[in-house]
Structure formats: structure tokens, C-alpha cells
Amino acid sequence: MKRKTVICWFRQDLRLEDNPALFVAAEEGYVLPVYILDDSSPGTWQMGSATRCWLHHSLVSLNRSFDGKLGIFRGEPLEILKTLARQHKAEKIVWNRCYEPWRMKRDQGIKATLQAEGIEVSSFNGSLLWEPHEVLKQNNTPYRVFTPFFRRGCLNALPPRTPLPAPQRMLMADTIDNSISVQDLNLLPSIPWDSQLISHWSVGENSARQSLLRFLDQGLNGYKEGRDFPGQNHVSRLSPALHFGELSPNTVWYEAKRCGSGQDLDHFLSELGWREFAYTLLYHNHDMPEKNLQSAFDAFPWVHNDETLIRWQQGMTGYPLVDAGMRELWQTGYMHNRVRMITGSFLVKNLLLHWHYGQQWFHDCLLDADLANNSAGWQWIAGCGVDAAPYFRVFNPVRQGEKFDPDGTYTLRFVPELAKLPKKYLFNPWEAPKNILQEAGITLGKTYPEPIVDLAISRNRALSAYASIRKKKIQEK
């Protein structure tokens, strides 16, 4: 039987193993692998600076896996795919589905146009354990609370498919003559601030696999409790690899089940469930990145203050654990999950700044900046999501530091100017006696900031603001 040429369009699935679209392409014909950078369709949600850096290195790795035969393009995907299909007489185009609203709208249009022109198109689920439209309540409506979504919906649905192997025999189509290089995509910044950022990571499919196995060997045991302590090695740090699809969640799911057991395994799998839940929320609420899922928060009296926003972004709030988290984000493109909650709570509750500011900053700075997870996370922190933390839950960064970073292992890594301060005052240096500060070489307001707000006063202000929208909601009823 004559083999046909199949274009495999890579997007957020930059891997060979457990790649359903690539597997089908290799089984059915000569593979023409393609990546297209589309900076137009995302609109407001173009990739941030940090994710572009990761993408550059991930594409270099993927191209190496194809022995330099990955076709790389920039522009409008439909026209590029049509041109490639014509030039290479491709009869079929395959890809793995993405679930951001702008991608879904674009891809539906591309598929309809290509099929109308006689090109076979197939798409697959290569990035989620369960399809968002398949995990529904008994009345066929989407879940809006995580625990029943995961425990009743996901775990009672068909199990996630088992991972596919990398194609054992992959015949490549002719070399693409008009492909550009990864460097031509200009993903890296003109001023090389990214070199420090990326030095904390190993990028690409092979590195992602090694990171997974290392976590399962060294970090999964004790995960349930240890994941709350940012100075400990009990988080997987796999989120960038999952975002770009260097690892599939199916691979992570089954490898974890093979290696772990008990509460640690259950808790880790539930974290994968939170990722699924975020995508389900976005799938059923396309405006989630912009609009409060709880409409009562539309009337919330947010303040606007550029100075406090900048100090939060720079990690100069005067609260060491908050500052450590923000500096970790800037220096590494990542932030520990508990610290994300603490820094987020500080922004929206103690500073009373809109969650959009935090969402946008994280979108630009996080290597794992993911529209579904980032939007759902910020709505959860702000209290305006469907399954959100109660608004009156205001994280106290002093108590959180004392409880979850008691030795200062994490905080001092990013706030080294406090290294000589006794642990008693590490998270509240403004309460240290003057002689203690002098001995530690600290001058508040000079070598380390004064607190940007008073915790008690700002907490009460936040609760009063919340009470105002509750009162309005009651009056409207």
C-alpha cells in the first residue's frame, strides 16, 4: 500500500513519547513535523517573556530529536499548512488538541477549511487525562467544585489512556525547504536576562523524563506534608514540562502510580486533578481570564496604586516570605505553590489590588504560565472563583513563614540581606530591637524595606471591602 505524507502540527506537545498525533502520523505515512509560531491569534494572551525563553530551548531539543528536520514557521497557521500540504502533496494533517478559547476557535476554523479542500484532518487528546466535555455531573452540567469533580467525576470515569511509546519506525518526508531556524523566531530577549533564568532548568523531553523519575524517587515519599514547605524537595517542578507537553499527564499519572502509594500518591494525583479542573473551568467559561466567575465581585472596591504594585513585583514589600516568593519568580521563572498562594493573597487582600495585576505579572514571568491554571489560580486566591478560598482567609506571611519555613532555608535563599538576623525576627524584622538589627547589618528602609502595609489594618480593610459587596448582594436579592 502506498504511504501518504502526513503533516504533524506540533503545538503544546513538544515530545515524541506518548504523542497521539505523531503516533498516528508515523503509522500511516511519511511524517512531516511542523511547528508554527502564531503571535496573532492569542490577542491579549500572547506568550509571556519567560515562556518564550522555555519554548526556544524546547524547540531546539525537539528539532534535535528529528535530526534537524522539524519544519519551523512563523505566521498564520492555516495558510502555512495549506502551502505545505500543496508543496508536499500531503493528504492528511494531524495535531493534538489545545483548550484555550482562542486556540479552539482558530483550530475549528482551520479544520473546517482544510476538510473543505479535501485534506483529511484528525485531532487527538494529548494534553489532558480526561476531555473537559466528558467529565460532567449526572444532570450533564459541568462541576463547579473540585472535590466532587475529581473524586466523583474523574475517578469514576474511564481511566486515562495508557501512554503510547515513541514511534519505533518513523519515515520522514522530504526536507522542508522554506523552514526557518529556531533562532529566527526571535523568542529570546535582545538583552540576555534569560541566561540566569534558564540556568535553573534543563529543558526538553529527555530532561523532563529525568526530572519526573528523580521526583518520584526522591520527592514523592512524604509529598502530602512536605509539599507545603518551600525549603524542602517535595515538589515535582514539572509544570513547565507539562505546559509545553515535553511530558504528557498520562505518563506522569501512570509512572506515579507505579512508584508511589498511600496518601502521598493520592495527593499528588489530586494535584494533576487540579490541572484538569482548571482546564474544565476554562472550557466551560471562556471569559474566565477576564471575568469573575462569581459576579458579586464585579462590584468589589479594588484600589489602584502603581507604587505598591511595583514593590510587590520587585519583592520589596518588607515581608520576607512574600519578597522571597516574588524574587524566586523573577530569578527562576517559577514559584513554590504555597508561596504563590501567600504572595497572591498579599496582593489582593493586604494591598487590595485587582487579581488581574497578579495574573498578568505571573503570565509574563512564569515559565509554566498556563492560561487555564493561572486564571483559575488567581480567581481561587481572590475568592471570586467557583471553588475559591473564602475571601476572609487572608494568609499572614509572618505566621506562614514561621510555620512552613522555620529555618529560613527558602526565604534566605532569595532574601540574603537578612542572613544574620536571628530566626526569631526573620519574618518580622521590623519588630527586632535596634541593636539586633545593627548587629545583623540591617537598616530598615535602606538595606531592607519597611513593611509596605500593616497586616492587621490591611486585613480589616479587605474584610470591610468584602462586606460591602456581600451587603450589596443581599440588597439586590
N, C-alpha and C positions, 0 to 999 in steps of 0.2 A: 504494500500500500504506500502510495506517495505521501511523504511527510510534508505538512504545511508549515509556513512560517507563522509563529505566534509572538506577538508583542506582549511582553510582560512589563506593565507600568508600575514601577516602584513608587511608594509614597511614604507611609509611616510603617514600613515593613522591611527595613534595610538588613535583610538576612537571607541565608539560603535554607537553613533548617526550619522546619515547620512553617513553611510559606506556601499556603494552599494554591495561590495563583501560579507561583513558579513551578510547583509540583505538577500541575496540570499542563502548563506550557511545555515542560520537559518531556512529559509523557506523550504529548500529542504532536510535537513538531520541533522545528528548529527555533531556538529561543533567541529573541531579540530583546535584551533587557534595556529599559529606558528609565531615566529619572528626569522629571520636568519641574523646574522651579517656577512656581506661579505666584508672583507677588501682587497680582491684580485682584484676583477673586476674593482673597481674605478680607479686603477692605480694612476696617479698624484692627482686625486681628491678624495682621501680618506677623510673621515670626519675630520674636524679640532678639536683641543683640546676642544674648547668651546662647539661645537655641540655634542661632545661625552658626555660631562657632562649633557647636557639637555636630551639627549637620555636615559642615565641611569635612571634619575628620571621619565621620561615619561614612560619607560617600567615598572618601579616599579608600577606606577599608573595604567597602563593598566592591568598588572598582577593582581592587586587588584580587578579590575573590573571583571575579570574572576575567582575570588575566588582562585587565585593561580594556575590556570590550563593553563596558557599561556605556550606553549612549546617554549623554548629558545635554540637556537643553534648558533654555530659559524662555518663557513666553506663555502664550495661550495654548493650553493642552490640547484642545480639540483640533486646532489647525496643525499642530505638530504631529499628533497621532495620525491624522488623515494623510499628511505628507509622507510620513514613514510607511504607512500601510501601502500607499501607492508606489513608493520607491522600491520597497522590498517585497511587493506582492503578498503582503501579509493577509491571511484570510480570517485571523482571529486576534482579538485583543483581550487580555485578562488583567485584573487587578484585585487587590484586597480592599474591602470597603473601609471608608473612614466615616466618622459620625458627627463631625462638626457641621452645623447647619449650612454653612457656605459651601462646604465640600459636597454634601448630599445634593444640594440644588444644582451645583455645577456638574456633578457626575451623572445625575439623572439626564440632564440635557445632552451631555456627551454620548451617553449610551444610546439614547433615542436617535440622535443624528447618525451615529456610526451604523446602527442597525438598519436605518432607513436607506443607507448607501450600500447595504449588502454585506457588511462586515459583522461577523459573529462576535458577540461581546459576552463575557462571563465575569461575574464578580463573586468574591468569597469573603467569609468572615475570618480574618487573620489577626484581629487585634483585641477581641473580647471573648470571654468564656461563654457568654450567652448573648444572643441577639436581644437588643432592648425591647423590641416589639413582641418577644416571645415570653418574657417573664412578667405576667400580669396577675392581678387578683382574680378571684373566681367570677367576679362580675365584668371581667375583661377591661378593667381600668388599671392604670399604672399605680404601682406602690408609691407612697409618699413618705414612708418611714423606713429606715434602714433595716432594723432587726427583722420584721416580717418579710421585707424584700429578700433578704439573704437567707434566713432560716426557712421560711415557708416557700418563697418563690424560687430562688436559685437552687437550694439544696434538694428541693422536691422535683425540680425539672430534670430533664435528661442530663447526665453527666457531661462535662465539657469533652469535646472530641480529644482523642489521644493525639499527641504530636506526630507530625509527619517527618520522615527523615529528609535530609537534604537530597536532592536528586542525585542518584548514583551515576547516571549516564545522561549527560546534558550536551546535546549537539547545538552548537552556536550558529546563528545565522551570519550572513556576511557582515563584515565590519561596517559600522555606520560612518560614512564619510564626513558628514557635516556636524558631527558631535563636537561640543566644546569641552574644555577641561574643567575639573572641579574648581581650579583656581579662577577660571573665567566667570564663575558665578558670583565672585566678589562677596563671599559670605563672611570673610574675616574683616575686622575693622582696620582702617588705614593706620591708626595709631595702635600698635600691638599690645593693648592692655590684656588681650585674651591669653597671652602666654602663661601668666601666673594662674589664671582661672583653670585652664585646661591641664596644667601640670598636676592637679589633684586627681586626675582621672586617666583611665585607659579606655579608649573609645573603639567601638566596633564589635562585631558579632562574637569573635573569639574571646575578647576581653569580657564581654557581658556574660558569656557562659562561665568563664573562670570566676567572675565575681559572684555569680549565683552559687556555684559549688563551694566557694570559700565561705559565704554567708551560711549556707546550710550546714557546713562543717563546724564553724566557729561561733555563729551568732544565733542560730535557731533555738538551741537549747538555752532556756531562760528568757526567751523573747517576750513572753507576755508581760513580765515585770520589767525586764531590762530595757525595753524599747522606750520607756519613759525617761531614761537617764541619758542625756545627750553626750556625756563623757564616756559612756560605755560602748562596746562594739556589738550592739544588739539591734541594729537596723540594717536593712539589706542594701540601701543606696542604689537600688535597681531602677528607680523611677525614670531617669533619662533613657536608659536602655529600653524600657517598656514603652516610653513615649515614642521613640523613633523606631520601635519594632526590631531592635537588634536581638531582643528576646521576645518570644510570644508568651502571653499569660498562661497558655496551656502548658508550655514547657515548665514554667515556674510552678504551676499548680501540681503537676504530677511529680516533678523532682522533689518538691517539698513533702508530698505525701509519702514518697519513697524513703525520705531521710528522717522525717520527724514523726511525732506522736503527741497525744495528750493536749493539754491546754495551750502549749506553745504553738503547736501546729494549727490548732483550731483558730487561735488569734491571728496568726499570720495569714491563713486563708481568708479570714474575715476582712483583713486589710485589702486583699485582692477584691473582695466583695464590695468594699467602699469605692474602689475604682469603677467597678461595674455600675454601682448605684449612681455615681456622678454622671456617667455616660447615659444612663437611663433617664435621669432628670433632664439632661440637655436634649436628648432625643424627643422627649415629650414637652419640653419648654424651650423652644428655640431662642427665646429672648432672655434666658437665664443670665447670660453675661452682662446684660444691661439693666434688667428689671428685677425688682424684689419679688421673690416668689410669694411672700406674704405682703399683700398690698397695703396693709396698715402702715408699713414702714415707708410708704411713699410720702407720708407727712412728717417723717422724723426730722427734728430740727438740727441737722448737721451744721457744723461750723466750717469756715474756710480760713486756713491760716498757713500761708506758704512757709513761714519760718519754722513752725513746729513740724510740718511735713518734711522739710529738708533735714532737720535734725534727726527725725525718725529714720529717714532713708540712709543717712550717713552713720547711723549708730552712735549718735551723740546726745542721747536723751538724758543721761545721768543715771539711768537704771542699768546696772552692769549686764544682767541677763538679756534684757532687750537689746542692748548695744552689741553684745556678743552675737546674737542671732542675726542682726542686720549686717554686721561685718562679715560673718560667715557667708551670708548670701552674696555679698559684693565680692569677696575674695575667692569663693569656691563655686558659685552658681548653684548652691544647694543650701537648705536649712533643715535641721532636725525637726521632725514633725511636731513634737511637743513645743519646741521653741517657736514654730510657725504659729501655733495657737496663742502663745503668750505675746509675741510681737503683734499679732493681728488684733488681739483683744486690747492691747495698749493703744493701738491706733484708733480703733473705732469707739472705744469706751472711755479710756482716760483722756485721749486727745479729741474725741468726738469728731474725727474726720471721716468722711464718707468711705465706705468699703471699696468703692471704685478706685480710690487712690492706691490702696494696698494691692488690689487686683492688678492694676496697670503696672505698678512697680515690680511685682513678682513676675508678671508676664514678660517683662523686659530682662529681668535679672536671673531668673531660674533656668537652669539647663533642662529641667523637666517641665517647663511651662506648658501646660496642657489646658486647653480651653474648658473642658468639662470639669476636671479636677480643681483647677484654680478658681473657677467661678463658684462651684459648689462649696469649696472650702471657705471662701470669703463670705458667702451667704450664711454658712453654718456659724462662723465666728461672729458675724454681725447680728445674728439672731433673726434674720429675715428669710431664712431658707425654710423648706418644708419640714425638715427634720433637724432643726438647728439647736445649738446650745441656748438655753434660756438667756434672755438678754441680761437678767440680773446676775448671771455668772460672769463676774469680772475677775480675770486672773490677776493675782497680786504677784508682781515679778520678784519681790523680795522673798515672799514665802515659797514661791515656786523654785527659786534658786536654792534656798536653804534645804528644800526637800529633795530636789532632783539633781542638784549639782553641789552636794555638800562640801566636797573637797575643792571645788572651783576648777576641776580639770578642764571642763569645757569653756567656762567663762574666761579664764585666764589665757586660754589659747588665743582668744580674739581681743581680749582687753588686757594686754600685758602690762599696761601702766599701773595696774592695781596689784601687781605681783607681790609686793612687800607689805601689803595691807593684811592684818590679821583676819582669819576666816570669819571671825565674829562680825566684822564690818564689811565683808566683801560685797554683799548685795545691798548694803545701805551705808555707803561711805560717808554720807552727809551727817550721820549720827556718831561718827568716830570723833573722839576728843582731838583738839588741835595738835597736841604733842604726838599722838599716834599718827595723824596724817603727815606731820613733818618728818617723823622717822621713816615713813613709807615713801617719802619723796613726792607727796601728792598735795597739790594746791587746787582746791575745787574752784572751778571757773577758769582755770588755766591749763593744768596738766590733765584734768578730767572734769567734765561738765557738772555744774549744779543740776539737781533734778529739774526737768522741764515743767513738771506739774506736781502738785501734792496728790498722793494716791487717794487719800480719804476724800478730799474735796472733789477731785475729778470723778471719783466713783459715784458720789452723791449727785453730781451734776448729770452724769449719764443716766442714773436711775430716775431722776426728775424728768429728763427728756423722754425716757421710755414711758413714764407715767402719763405724759401729755398725749402720746398717741393712743395709749390704752383708753384714756378718758374720751378722746375724740371718737374712737371706735364704738364705745358704749353709747355715746350720744347719737351716733349715726344709726344705731340699731333701734 
